[in-house]
Amino acid sequence: MKAILRLLLALILLTAWGLPVSRPASASPAAVPLLSFLSPFSVAAGSPAFTLTVTGSGFSADSVVRWDGLERPTTFLSSTQLNAAIPAADVLSNAIVPVTVFTPGPTGGASERLNLSVYDRSGVDIIADGVLGQPNFSSSAANNLNLPGGANRLQSPRAAAIDPLSGRIFVSDGSNHRVLSWPSAPGFANSQAADLVLGQANFNDITPNTGGMSDATLSAPRGLALDGLGNLYVADSANHRVLVFSPPFSSGMSAALVIGTSGVSGADAQSFNSPSDVAVSSAGGLFVADYNNHRVLGFTAPLTTDLAADLVIGQPDFTSNAANQGALAPFAASLASPRGLALDGLGNLYVADNANHRVLLFQVPLANGMDASHVLGQPDFTSGAANQGVSTPSALSLSGPRGLAVDARGSLFVADYDNNRVLEYSAPLTGDAAADRVFGQADFDSGLPNAGGGSKPYTLKSPAGVAFDARGYLYVADQSNNRLLEYDLHRYFYWLPLIVNP
């Protein structure tokens, strides 16, 4: 005690005589923070509460993010990154919002501002209203490092599916060998982190079959589908199988069911060769686009112990697997590298016949080896050239179609991959082969990646998947822009005119 009193007395005397007093390192003056990036960089007006990540330098544990001058709850991540909780009330209307960081202390202070854009949603048009996997609509880097962590990033997303009951969003993050999931489509917020990962043990692992192939790993996953019970079906392409994950979901969980022979390709009623897409009927039947076997397999009751296919389309039997059944040209019963599947409300099956650059419609009742009733993208069933053999696309042509989706009205949406666009066919059952609307291009005659420029909310680059939620919002897996786009189409009803060039 006497030693402590002597130390205090010495400090008092030194201060009184004006001599310098050494301080603990923790009391060193704070630095003026510098800002370099915001994620998200733009937010749709009316969005729910979200997390804003501020990247820069000179941050400390007592730094605080200011939103238009008002302090918001801030979490210190590192000297270069902060998270701030932004309430929904902050983004109610269109605005340019200044964001700064303030650090208290003798040499601390406020940073220069970065502006965040709050933009109005543009419903019923071809302009995207939301984005995941990128901090803004102008970015397109794979696993973008301006996003704070692995749960926010995408690399070559191939497909999306949205549970109509829970609203949970699933995205096959193909080159990261995983499926990411966000809890709610109505709670969609730009650039936000997923809360669930399948195929990897955590959000930082991105290698194929991490730790060895198992019921919990994936390699180059592609198509996704959900059944009426909330089970998720994943086309685990490079592992030559389909995995079924059953709720309740948890990160890194094992599949409840494996369909196909894991790691082994084959051509029979119980095996696949690089399955590319899945679709589930209202009765629980499963359809699989078996890409390298040039066929579609149908399973009447996949959740039972009977894992042999009951239906084959594109081949005359379960052991044949030649493209176009070995013929020199396609025909109404043949397929070449099918990529995408969709079912309409009547149970009719649409198939994106990728290498034949067409979409085929097979109408109920479905039967083994049956002929298609309609073709889109080609003038007849025996033509198979990209864009019908000309150098530019049109409303009547396709080039390498992949993902398919049918909305509540029965309109068909096609991810026209090589033409860098999504096409809408408003009446596909009538035989009208011309698309009615185009997303990603200014008109039907254009097909350049990102419309010849950089990524924007109205451009696409190799879109691979399309999906709808229960509200009628459209989601596009924009593969080469490494993002998932959301389009507000829920006010688009029967009587509204189609908008090609808004």
N, C-alpha and C positions, 0 to 999 in steps of 0.2 A: 504493500500500500504506500509506503514512504517513497519507493522508487517512482510510482505513478504520479504522486504529488510533486516530486522534484521535476518530472518531465513536463507536467502541466505548467509549473512555474517558469521553466525555461522557455516554453513556447510563448507565454504571455510577455516575458521580458524581450524576446526577440522581436515580437510583433510591435511592442512599444518602441523599440529602438529602430524600427524600419528595416530590419534585416529580413532577407527572403526566408520563407518557410517552405520546406518540401512537402508535397501532397501525395497521397496514394495515387497509383496509376489510374484507378477507376474514376478519379476526379479530374482527369485531363480534359481540356476544353474540347467541345464537340466541333465537328467540321460542318461547313455549310453543305447540305446535300445537293447532289446533281441528279437530274432525271434524264433517262434515255429512252424509255419505252413504257407504254401502258398496254395491258392485256386484260380484257378486250380493249381495243382502240376505238370501237364504236358499238353502240347498244341501241336496240330498237325501242322506241317509245312504248311504254306499257309493259315492258319486261318485268319479270319478278325480281326480287332481291338477288344480288349476285356478289361474287368476290372479285374485286379489282386487284390485279397484281401490278405493282409499280417496280420497275427495274431501273437501277441507277448506281450511285456510289455514295459513300459517306453516310450511310444510314447507321443509326444506333438503336439501342433498346428502347429509348424514349422518343424516337422519331414518330411523328403522326402524320397521316395522310389527310389533306384538306381538300374537300370537294366544294368548289365554288366558294372557298373561304371558310367553310364549316368543317370542323374536325369530325372524322369518322372512325369508328373502332378499328384499330390497327394492330396487326400481328407482325412482329419482327421475325423474318426468316433468316436474313443474313445482312451483312453490310452492303449488299447490292440488291436486296429484294425485300419488299414489304407486301403484305396482303391487307386490304381494307374491305370491310363489310359495307356494301352500298345498299340501302333500303329501296324498295320499289317506289317509294314516294319521290326519290331523287330523279327518276327517269320517266315521269308521266307524260312529257311532251317534248317536241322537237327543240333542241338547244345545242349550243357549243359550251361545254363545261370546262373551266380551268381546273386542273389538278396540280397541287403542289405538295411538297413534303416539308414539314417544319420540325426542326430539332432545337430544343431549348439549350441554353448554355451561353457563356460569355462570347464565344466565337461561333455559335450555331446560327440558326436563322432559317429563313424560308428559301426554298429552291426557286429557280425559274419555273414557269408554268408549262405544262403540256396540256393540249386541248383534247378532250374526249367528245366525240360526236354522238348525240342522241338523235336518231333519225326516225321519221314516221314510217310505219309499215306500209307497204304498197300492195295491198291485197288484189287478187284477181288479175294478175299480170305475170310477165315472165322475169320479173326482178326478184331475186332472193331476198328474204327478210331476216334470215338468221344463218349463223355459221358456227360449226364446231370444227376443231382441229387447226384453226388459224386464228390469230389475234384480230384480223380484220379481213375484208373482202379482197384486198389487194395483195395479200400474202399467199404463198403457195408452197413454201419449203416443206420437205418431208421432215417429220418430227421437229417442227419449228422450235428452235431454242429460245425464242422470245416468249414462249409459253412456259409456265413455271415448272412443269413436271410431266412424267410419263403418262399420267392420267388425262392430260389435256391434249396429247399429241396424236397424230395419225400419220400413217405411211401407206399409201395405196389402198384406201378403203374400197371394198368391192361390192358391198351390199348393205342394206339397212332393213330392219323390221321393227314394227311398233305394236306392242300388245294393245289391242283395242279396249281391254278392260282396265288395266292398270295405267296405261299410257307410257310404260317403260320403253325406252329407245335402245335398240341393239344395233351395233355396227361391226361388220367383219373388217378388222384392221389387218388386211391381208399380209403385208410385208413385215408386220410386227408379230404375226402368227398368234393372234388373239382376237377375242370379241370384247369390245368395250360396251358398257351400258350406262345410261343416264336414267334417273328415276322417273321422269315425267315429261312427256311431250308438252303439256301446257306450261310446265316450268322451264321450258327451253330458254337458256341464256347464252349469249355468244361466248365462245372460247372456254366454257366452263369445264371443270374436271369431271370425268366419269367417276361413279361411286362403286363400280363393279367391273371385274375383269375375269374372263373365262379363257382357258387355254394357257395361262401363265399363273405362277404363284403370286405375283405382285405386279405393280405397274411399271417396274423398271426392267423386267426381263422381256426381251424381244427376239429371242432366237427360236428357231423351229424345234418343237418337241424338247423344250428345256428340261434337262435332267433325264432324258430318255423318253421314248414314246410310251404313253399311258392313257388311261381313260380321262385324264385331266389335261392333256396337252393337245396342241393343234399345230398344223403345218400348212401354211397358205390357205386359210379358210376363205370360202367364197359365199355362196348363197345362204340365206337365213329364212326361217319361217316359224310361225307360232301356231299352235292348235288352240282349240277352244278351252283347254284346261290350263293354258299358260306354259306348256312345254315348248322349249326352244330347240329347233332342229338346225344343225350346222353342217353344211357341206365341207367336210375336212378334206380338201381336195388332194393335197400331196400325200396324205395318209390313206387315200382311197377308201373312205368310209364316211358315214353320216353319224354324228353324235347327237344324242337327245339329252338335254339338261332339263331337269324338272324343278319347279319351285318348291320351297323357297330357295332363292339363289344366294350364293356366297362366292366371294372371290377365290379362285383356284380350285373350285369344287370339281369332283369327278362327274362324268356323264352317267346318267341313269341307265342308258342303253347305247350299245354300239351296233350299227347296221353296216354290214360289209366286213371284209377281212382286213383288220388293221395292218397297214404297211404293205399289203400285197394286192396288186391289181389283178383283175380277172374279168372274164366275160361269161357269166352264167347268171342264174336267177338270184344268187346270194352275194354277188361281188360287183365292184365298180372299178373303173379306170379313170381317175381324176374327176370325181363328181363336181359339177360346177354350180348347181342350184337345186333348191328344194321348194316344194309347195305342198300345202296341206288343205284337204277339202273340209267342208263343214261337217262331214261324217267322220273325220279323222283319218282319211286315207292319205298316204304319202306318195308324192311323185318326185323322182330324182332325175335331173338332167345328167346323164352319164356321158361326159364330154368325149373322152377318147374311145368309147365304145359306140359312139354315134347313135345313141338311143335314149329314150326316156323309159324308166321303170316305174311301175305303180305297185304299191303295197296296200292291200285292203285294210289290214289291221296291224300296223307296225309296232304298236305298244304291247302286242302279245308275244308269245315265244315263237310265232311263225314269222321268220325273217326272210322268207323267200318271196320274191316278187310274184305278183299275180297277173301283171300286165306288162307288155312291151310294145312301144311305139317307135317306129323308125327302123326296125329290123323284123324279119319274118319269124324269128324265134329267139330264145334266150341265149343262144351260143354264137350267133352271128354278130359280127362287129365291124364290118367294112363301112367306110364312108359312102353314103348313097347306095348302100348294099352292093358295092362293087361296080355300079353302073357308071358310064361316062358322064352322065348328066343327072341332076336331081329329078325327082318326080314326087307325086303327091303323098307317097308313103315312105319317103326316105329322109334321112337327116345326115348332116355333116357337122360335127362338133357343136352340138346344142349347148347354149350358154345360159339361157334364162327361161323361167316358167312363170305362169300366172293362171289362176282360175277365176272365172267370173261367177256371179251369183247363181247361175244355172248349172255350174259344174263343168262348163266348157273349158278346154285346156288350150292355152296359148304357149307356143314354143318358139324361142328365139333361135333360129337355125343359123348359127353364126357364120360358118364357112360358106353357106349358100346365100348369105346376105338377104335373109328374108325372115318373116314371122309367119308361122303356120297356125291355123285354128283347127283343132280337132273337137268336133261337137259330140255331145252325149247322144246315145250311149257309147262310151269308149270301149274299144275292142282291140285285141292283139293285131298288130300289123296294119291297122286301118289307114285309109287315106284321109288327108286333111280336106276340109271343105272350103277354106278360104286361104289366100296368100296375100301378104303385104310385103312391099319392097321389090317385088318382081311382077312382070306383066302376065306370067303364067307359071305353072308348076315345074316346067322343064328349063327355066332360066335360072342362072345362079351367079351372075357377075356383080361385083360391087358397083353400087350406083347404076345398075342396069347397063354397065359397060361404057359410061361416059365419065368425063373428068370431074364433073361437079355434081353435087347431090340435087335432089328435087323433093317435092312433097310426095312423090310416088316411089322414092328409092331409099335404100338402106345400105350401110356398109359396116359389117361386123356388129350387128345388134347383140346386146347382152341382157341387162336386167329388164324385167317387165313388171307392170302393176296395173290392176284394174280398179277404178274408183267406184264409189257407190252408185254412180249413174250408169256404169257399164262402159265408160270410156277407157281405152287402152293407152297406156303410156309406155314408150319404148326408149331405153337408153341406147341411142345410135352411136356407139362407141367411137368408131373411126371417123365419123362426121362431126364429132364433138358437139352433140346436141341431144336433146330429148324431144321426141315427137309425141303429140297427142292425136289419137284417132277417136273422134266423138261417136262414131257409129260403126264399129268394126264388124258387127254381125250382118250388116246390110250388104256387104260386098263393096262398099265404097273404099277404094284402096288408097285414097289421097289423105295425107295427114291434114289436120285442121289447125294445128298450132305448133310452134317450135320454140323451145327454150334453149338458150345458149348461143343463138345466132340471130342476126338482124332479119334474115329472111330464109326461105327454104332453099335458096340456091347457094348458100354459103356453108362452108364446113371446116374452116381453119381453126386450129386450137386457140381457145380464148379469143375467137373472132379476129385473129391476127395481131393481138396485143397482149397485155398482161391480164391476170385474173381480175375480175370485177364481179359485182353481184348479178350481172346479166350475161356472164360468159361461162363456158364449160371447157374442160380439157379431158377427153377420154372418160365420159361418165359411164359408170359400170353398173349402177344399181338404182332402182326407184322403189318408193314405198309410200303408203298413205297411213295417217293416223285416223282415229275415230272422228276427228273434226273435219276431215277432208284436206288437211295440210299435206303438201307433197314434200318428200325428202329425196334428195339426189346424192348418191355417193360419187363425188366428183374426183375420180381416182387420181389423175395426174396432177391435180391441184391440191391433193392431200387434205380434203375437207369434206364435210357433210353440209349440204345446203338445205335450208327450209324455205318453202314458198307457201304463203298464205293464200290458199285457193278455196277456203271454206265458204265464201260467198258466191262461188261460181256455180250457178244453177242452170237448168235446162234452157231458159229463155234468153240468157245473156249472149251477146255476140262474141265470137272468138276474137281475141286480140293478138295479132301476129306482130305488129310493130307499135307498141304503146308509145 
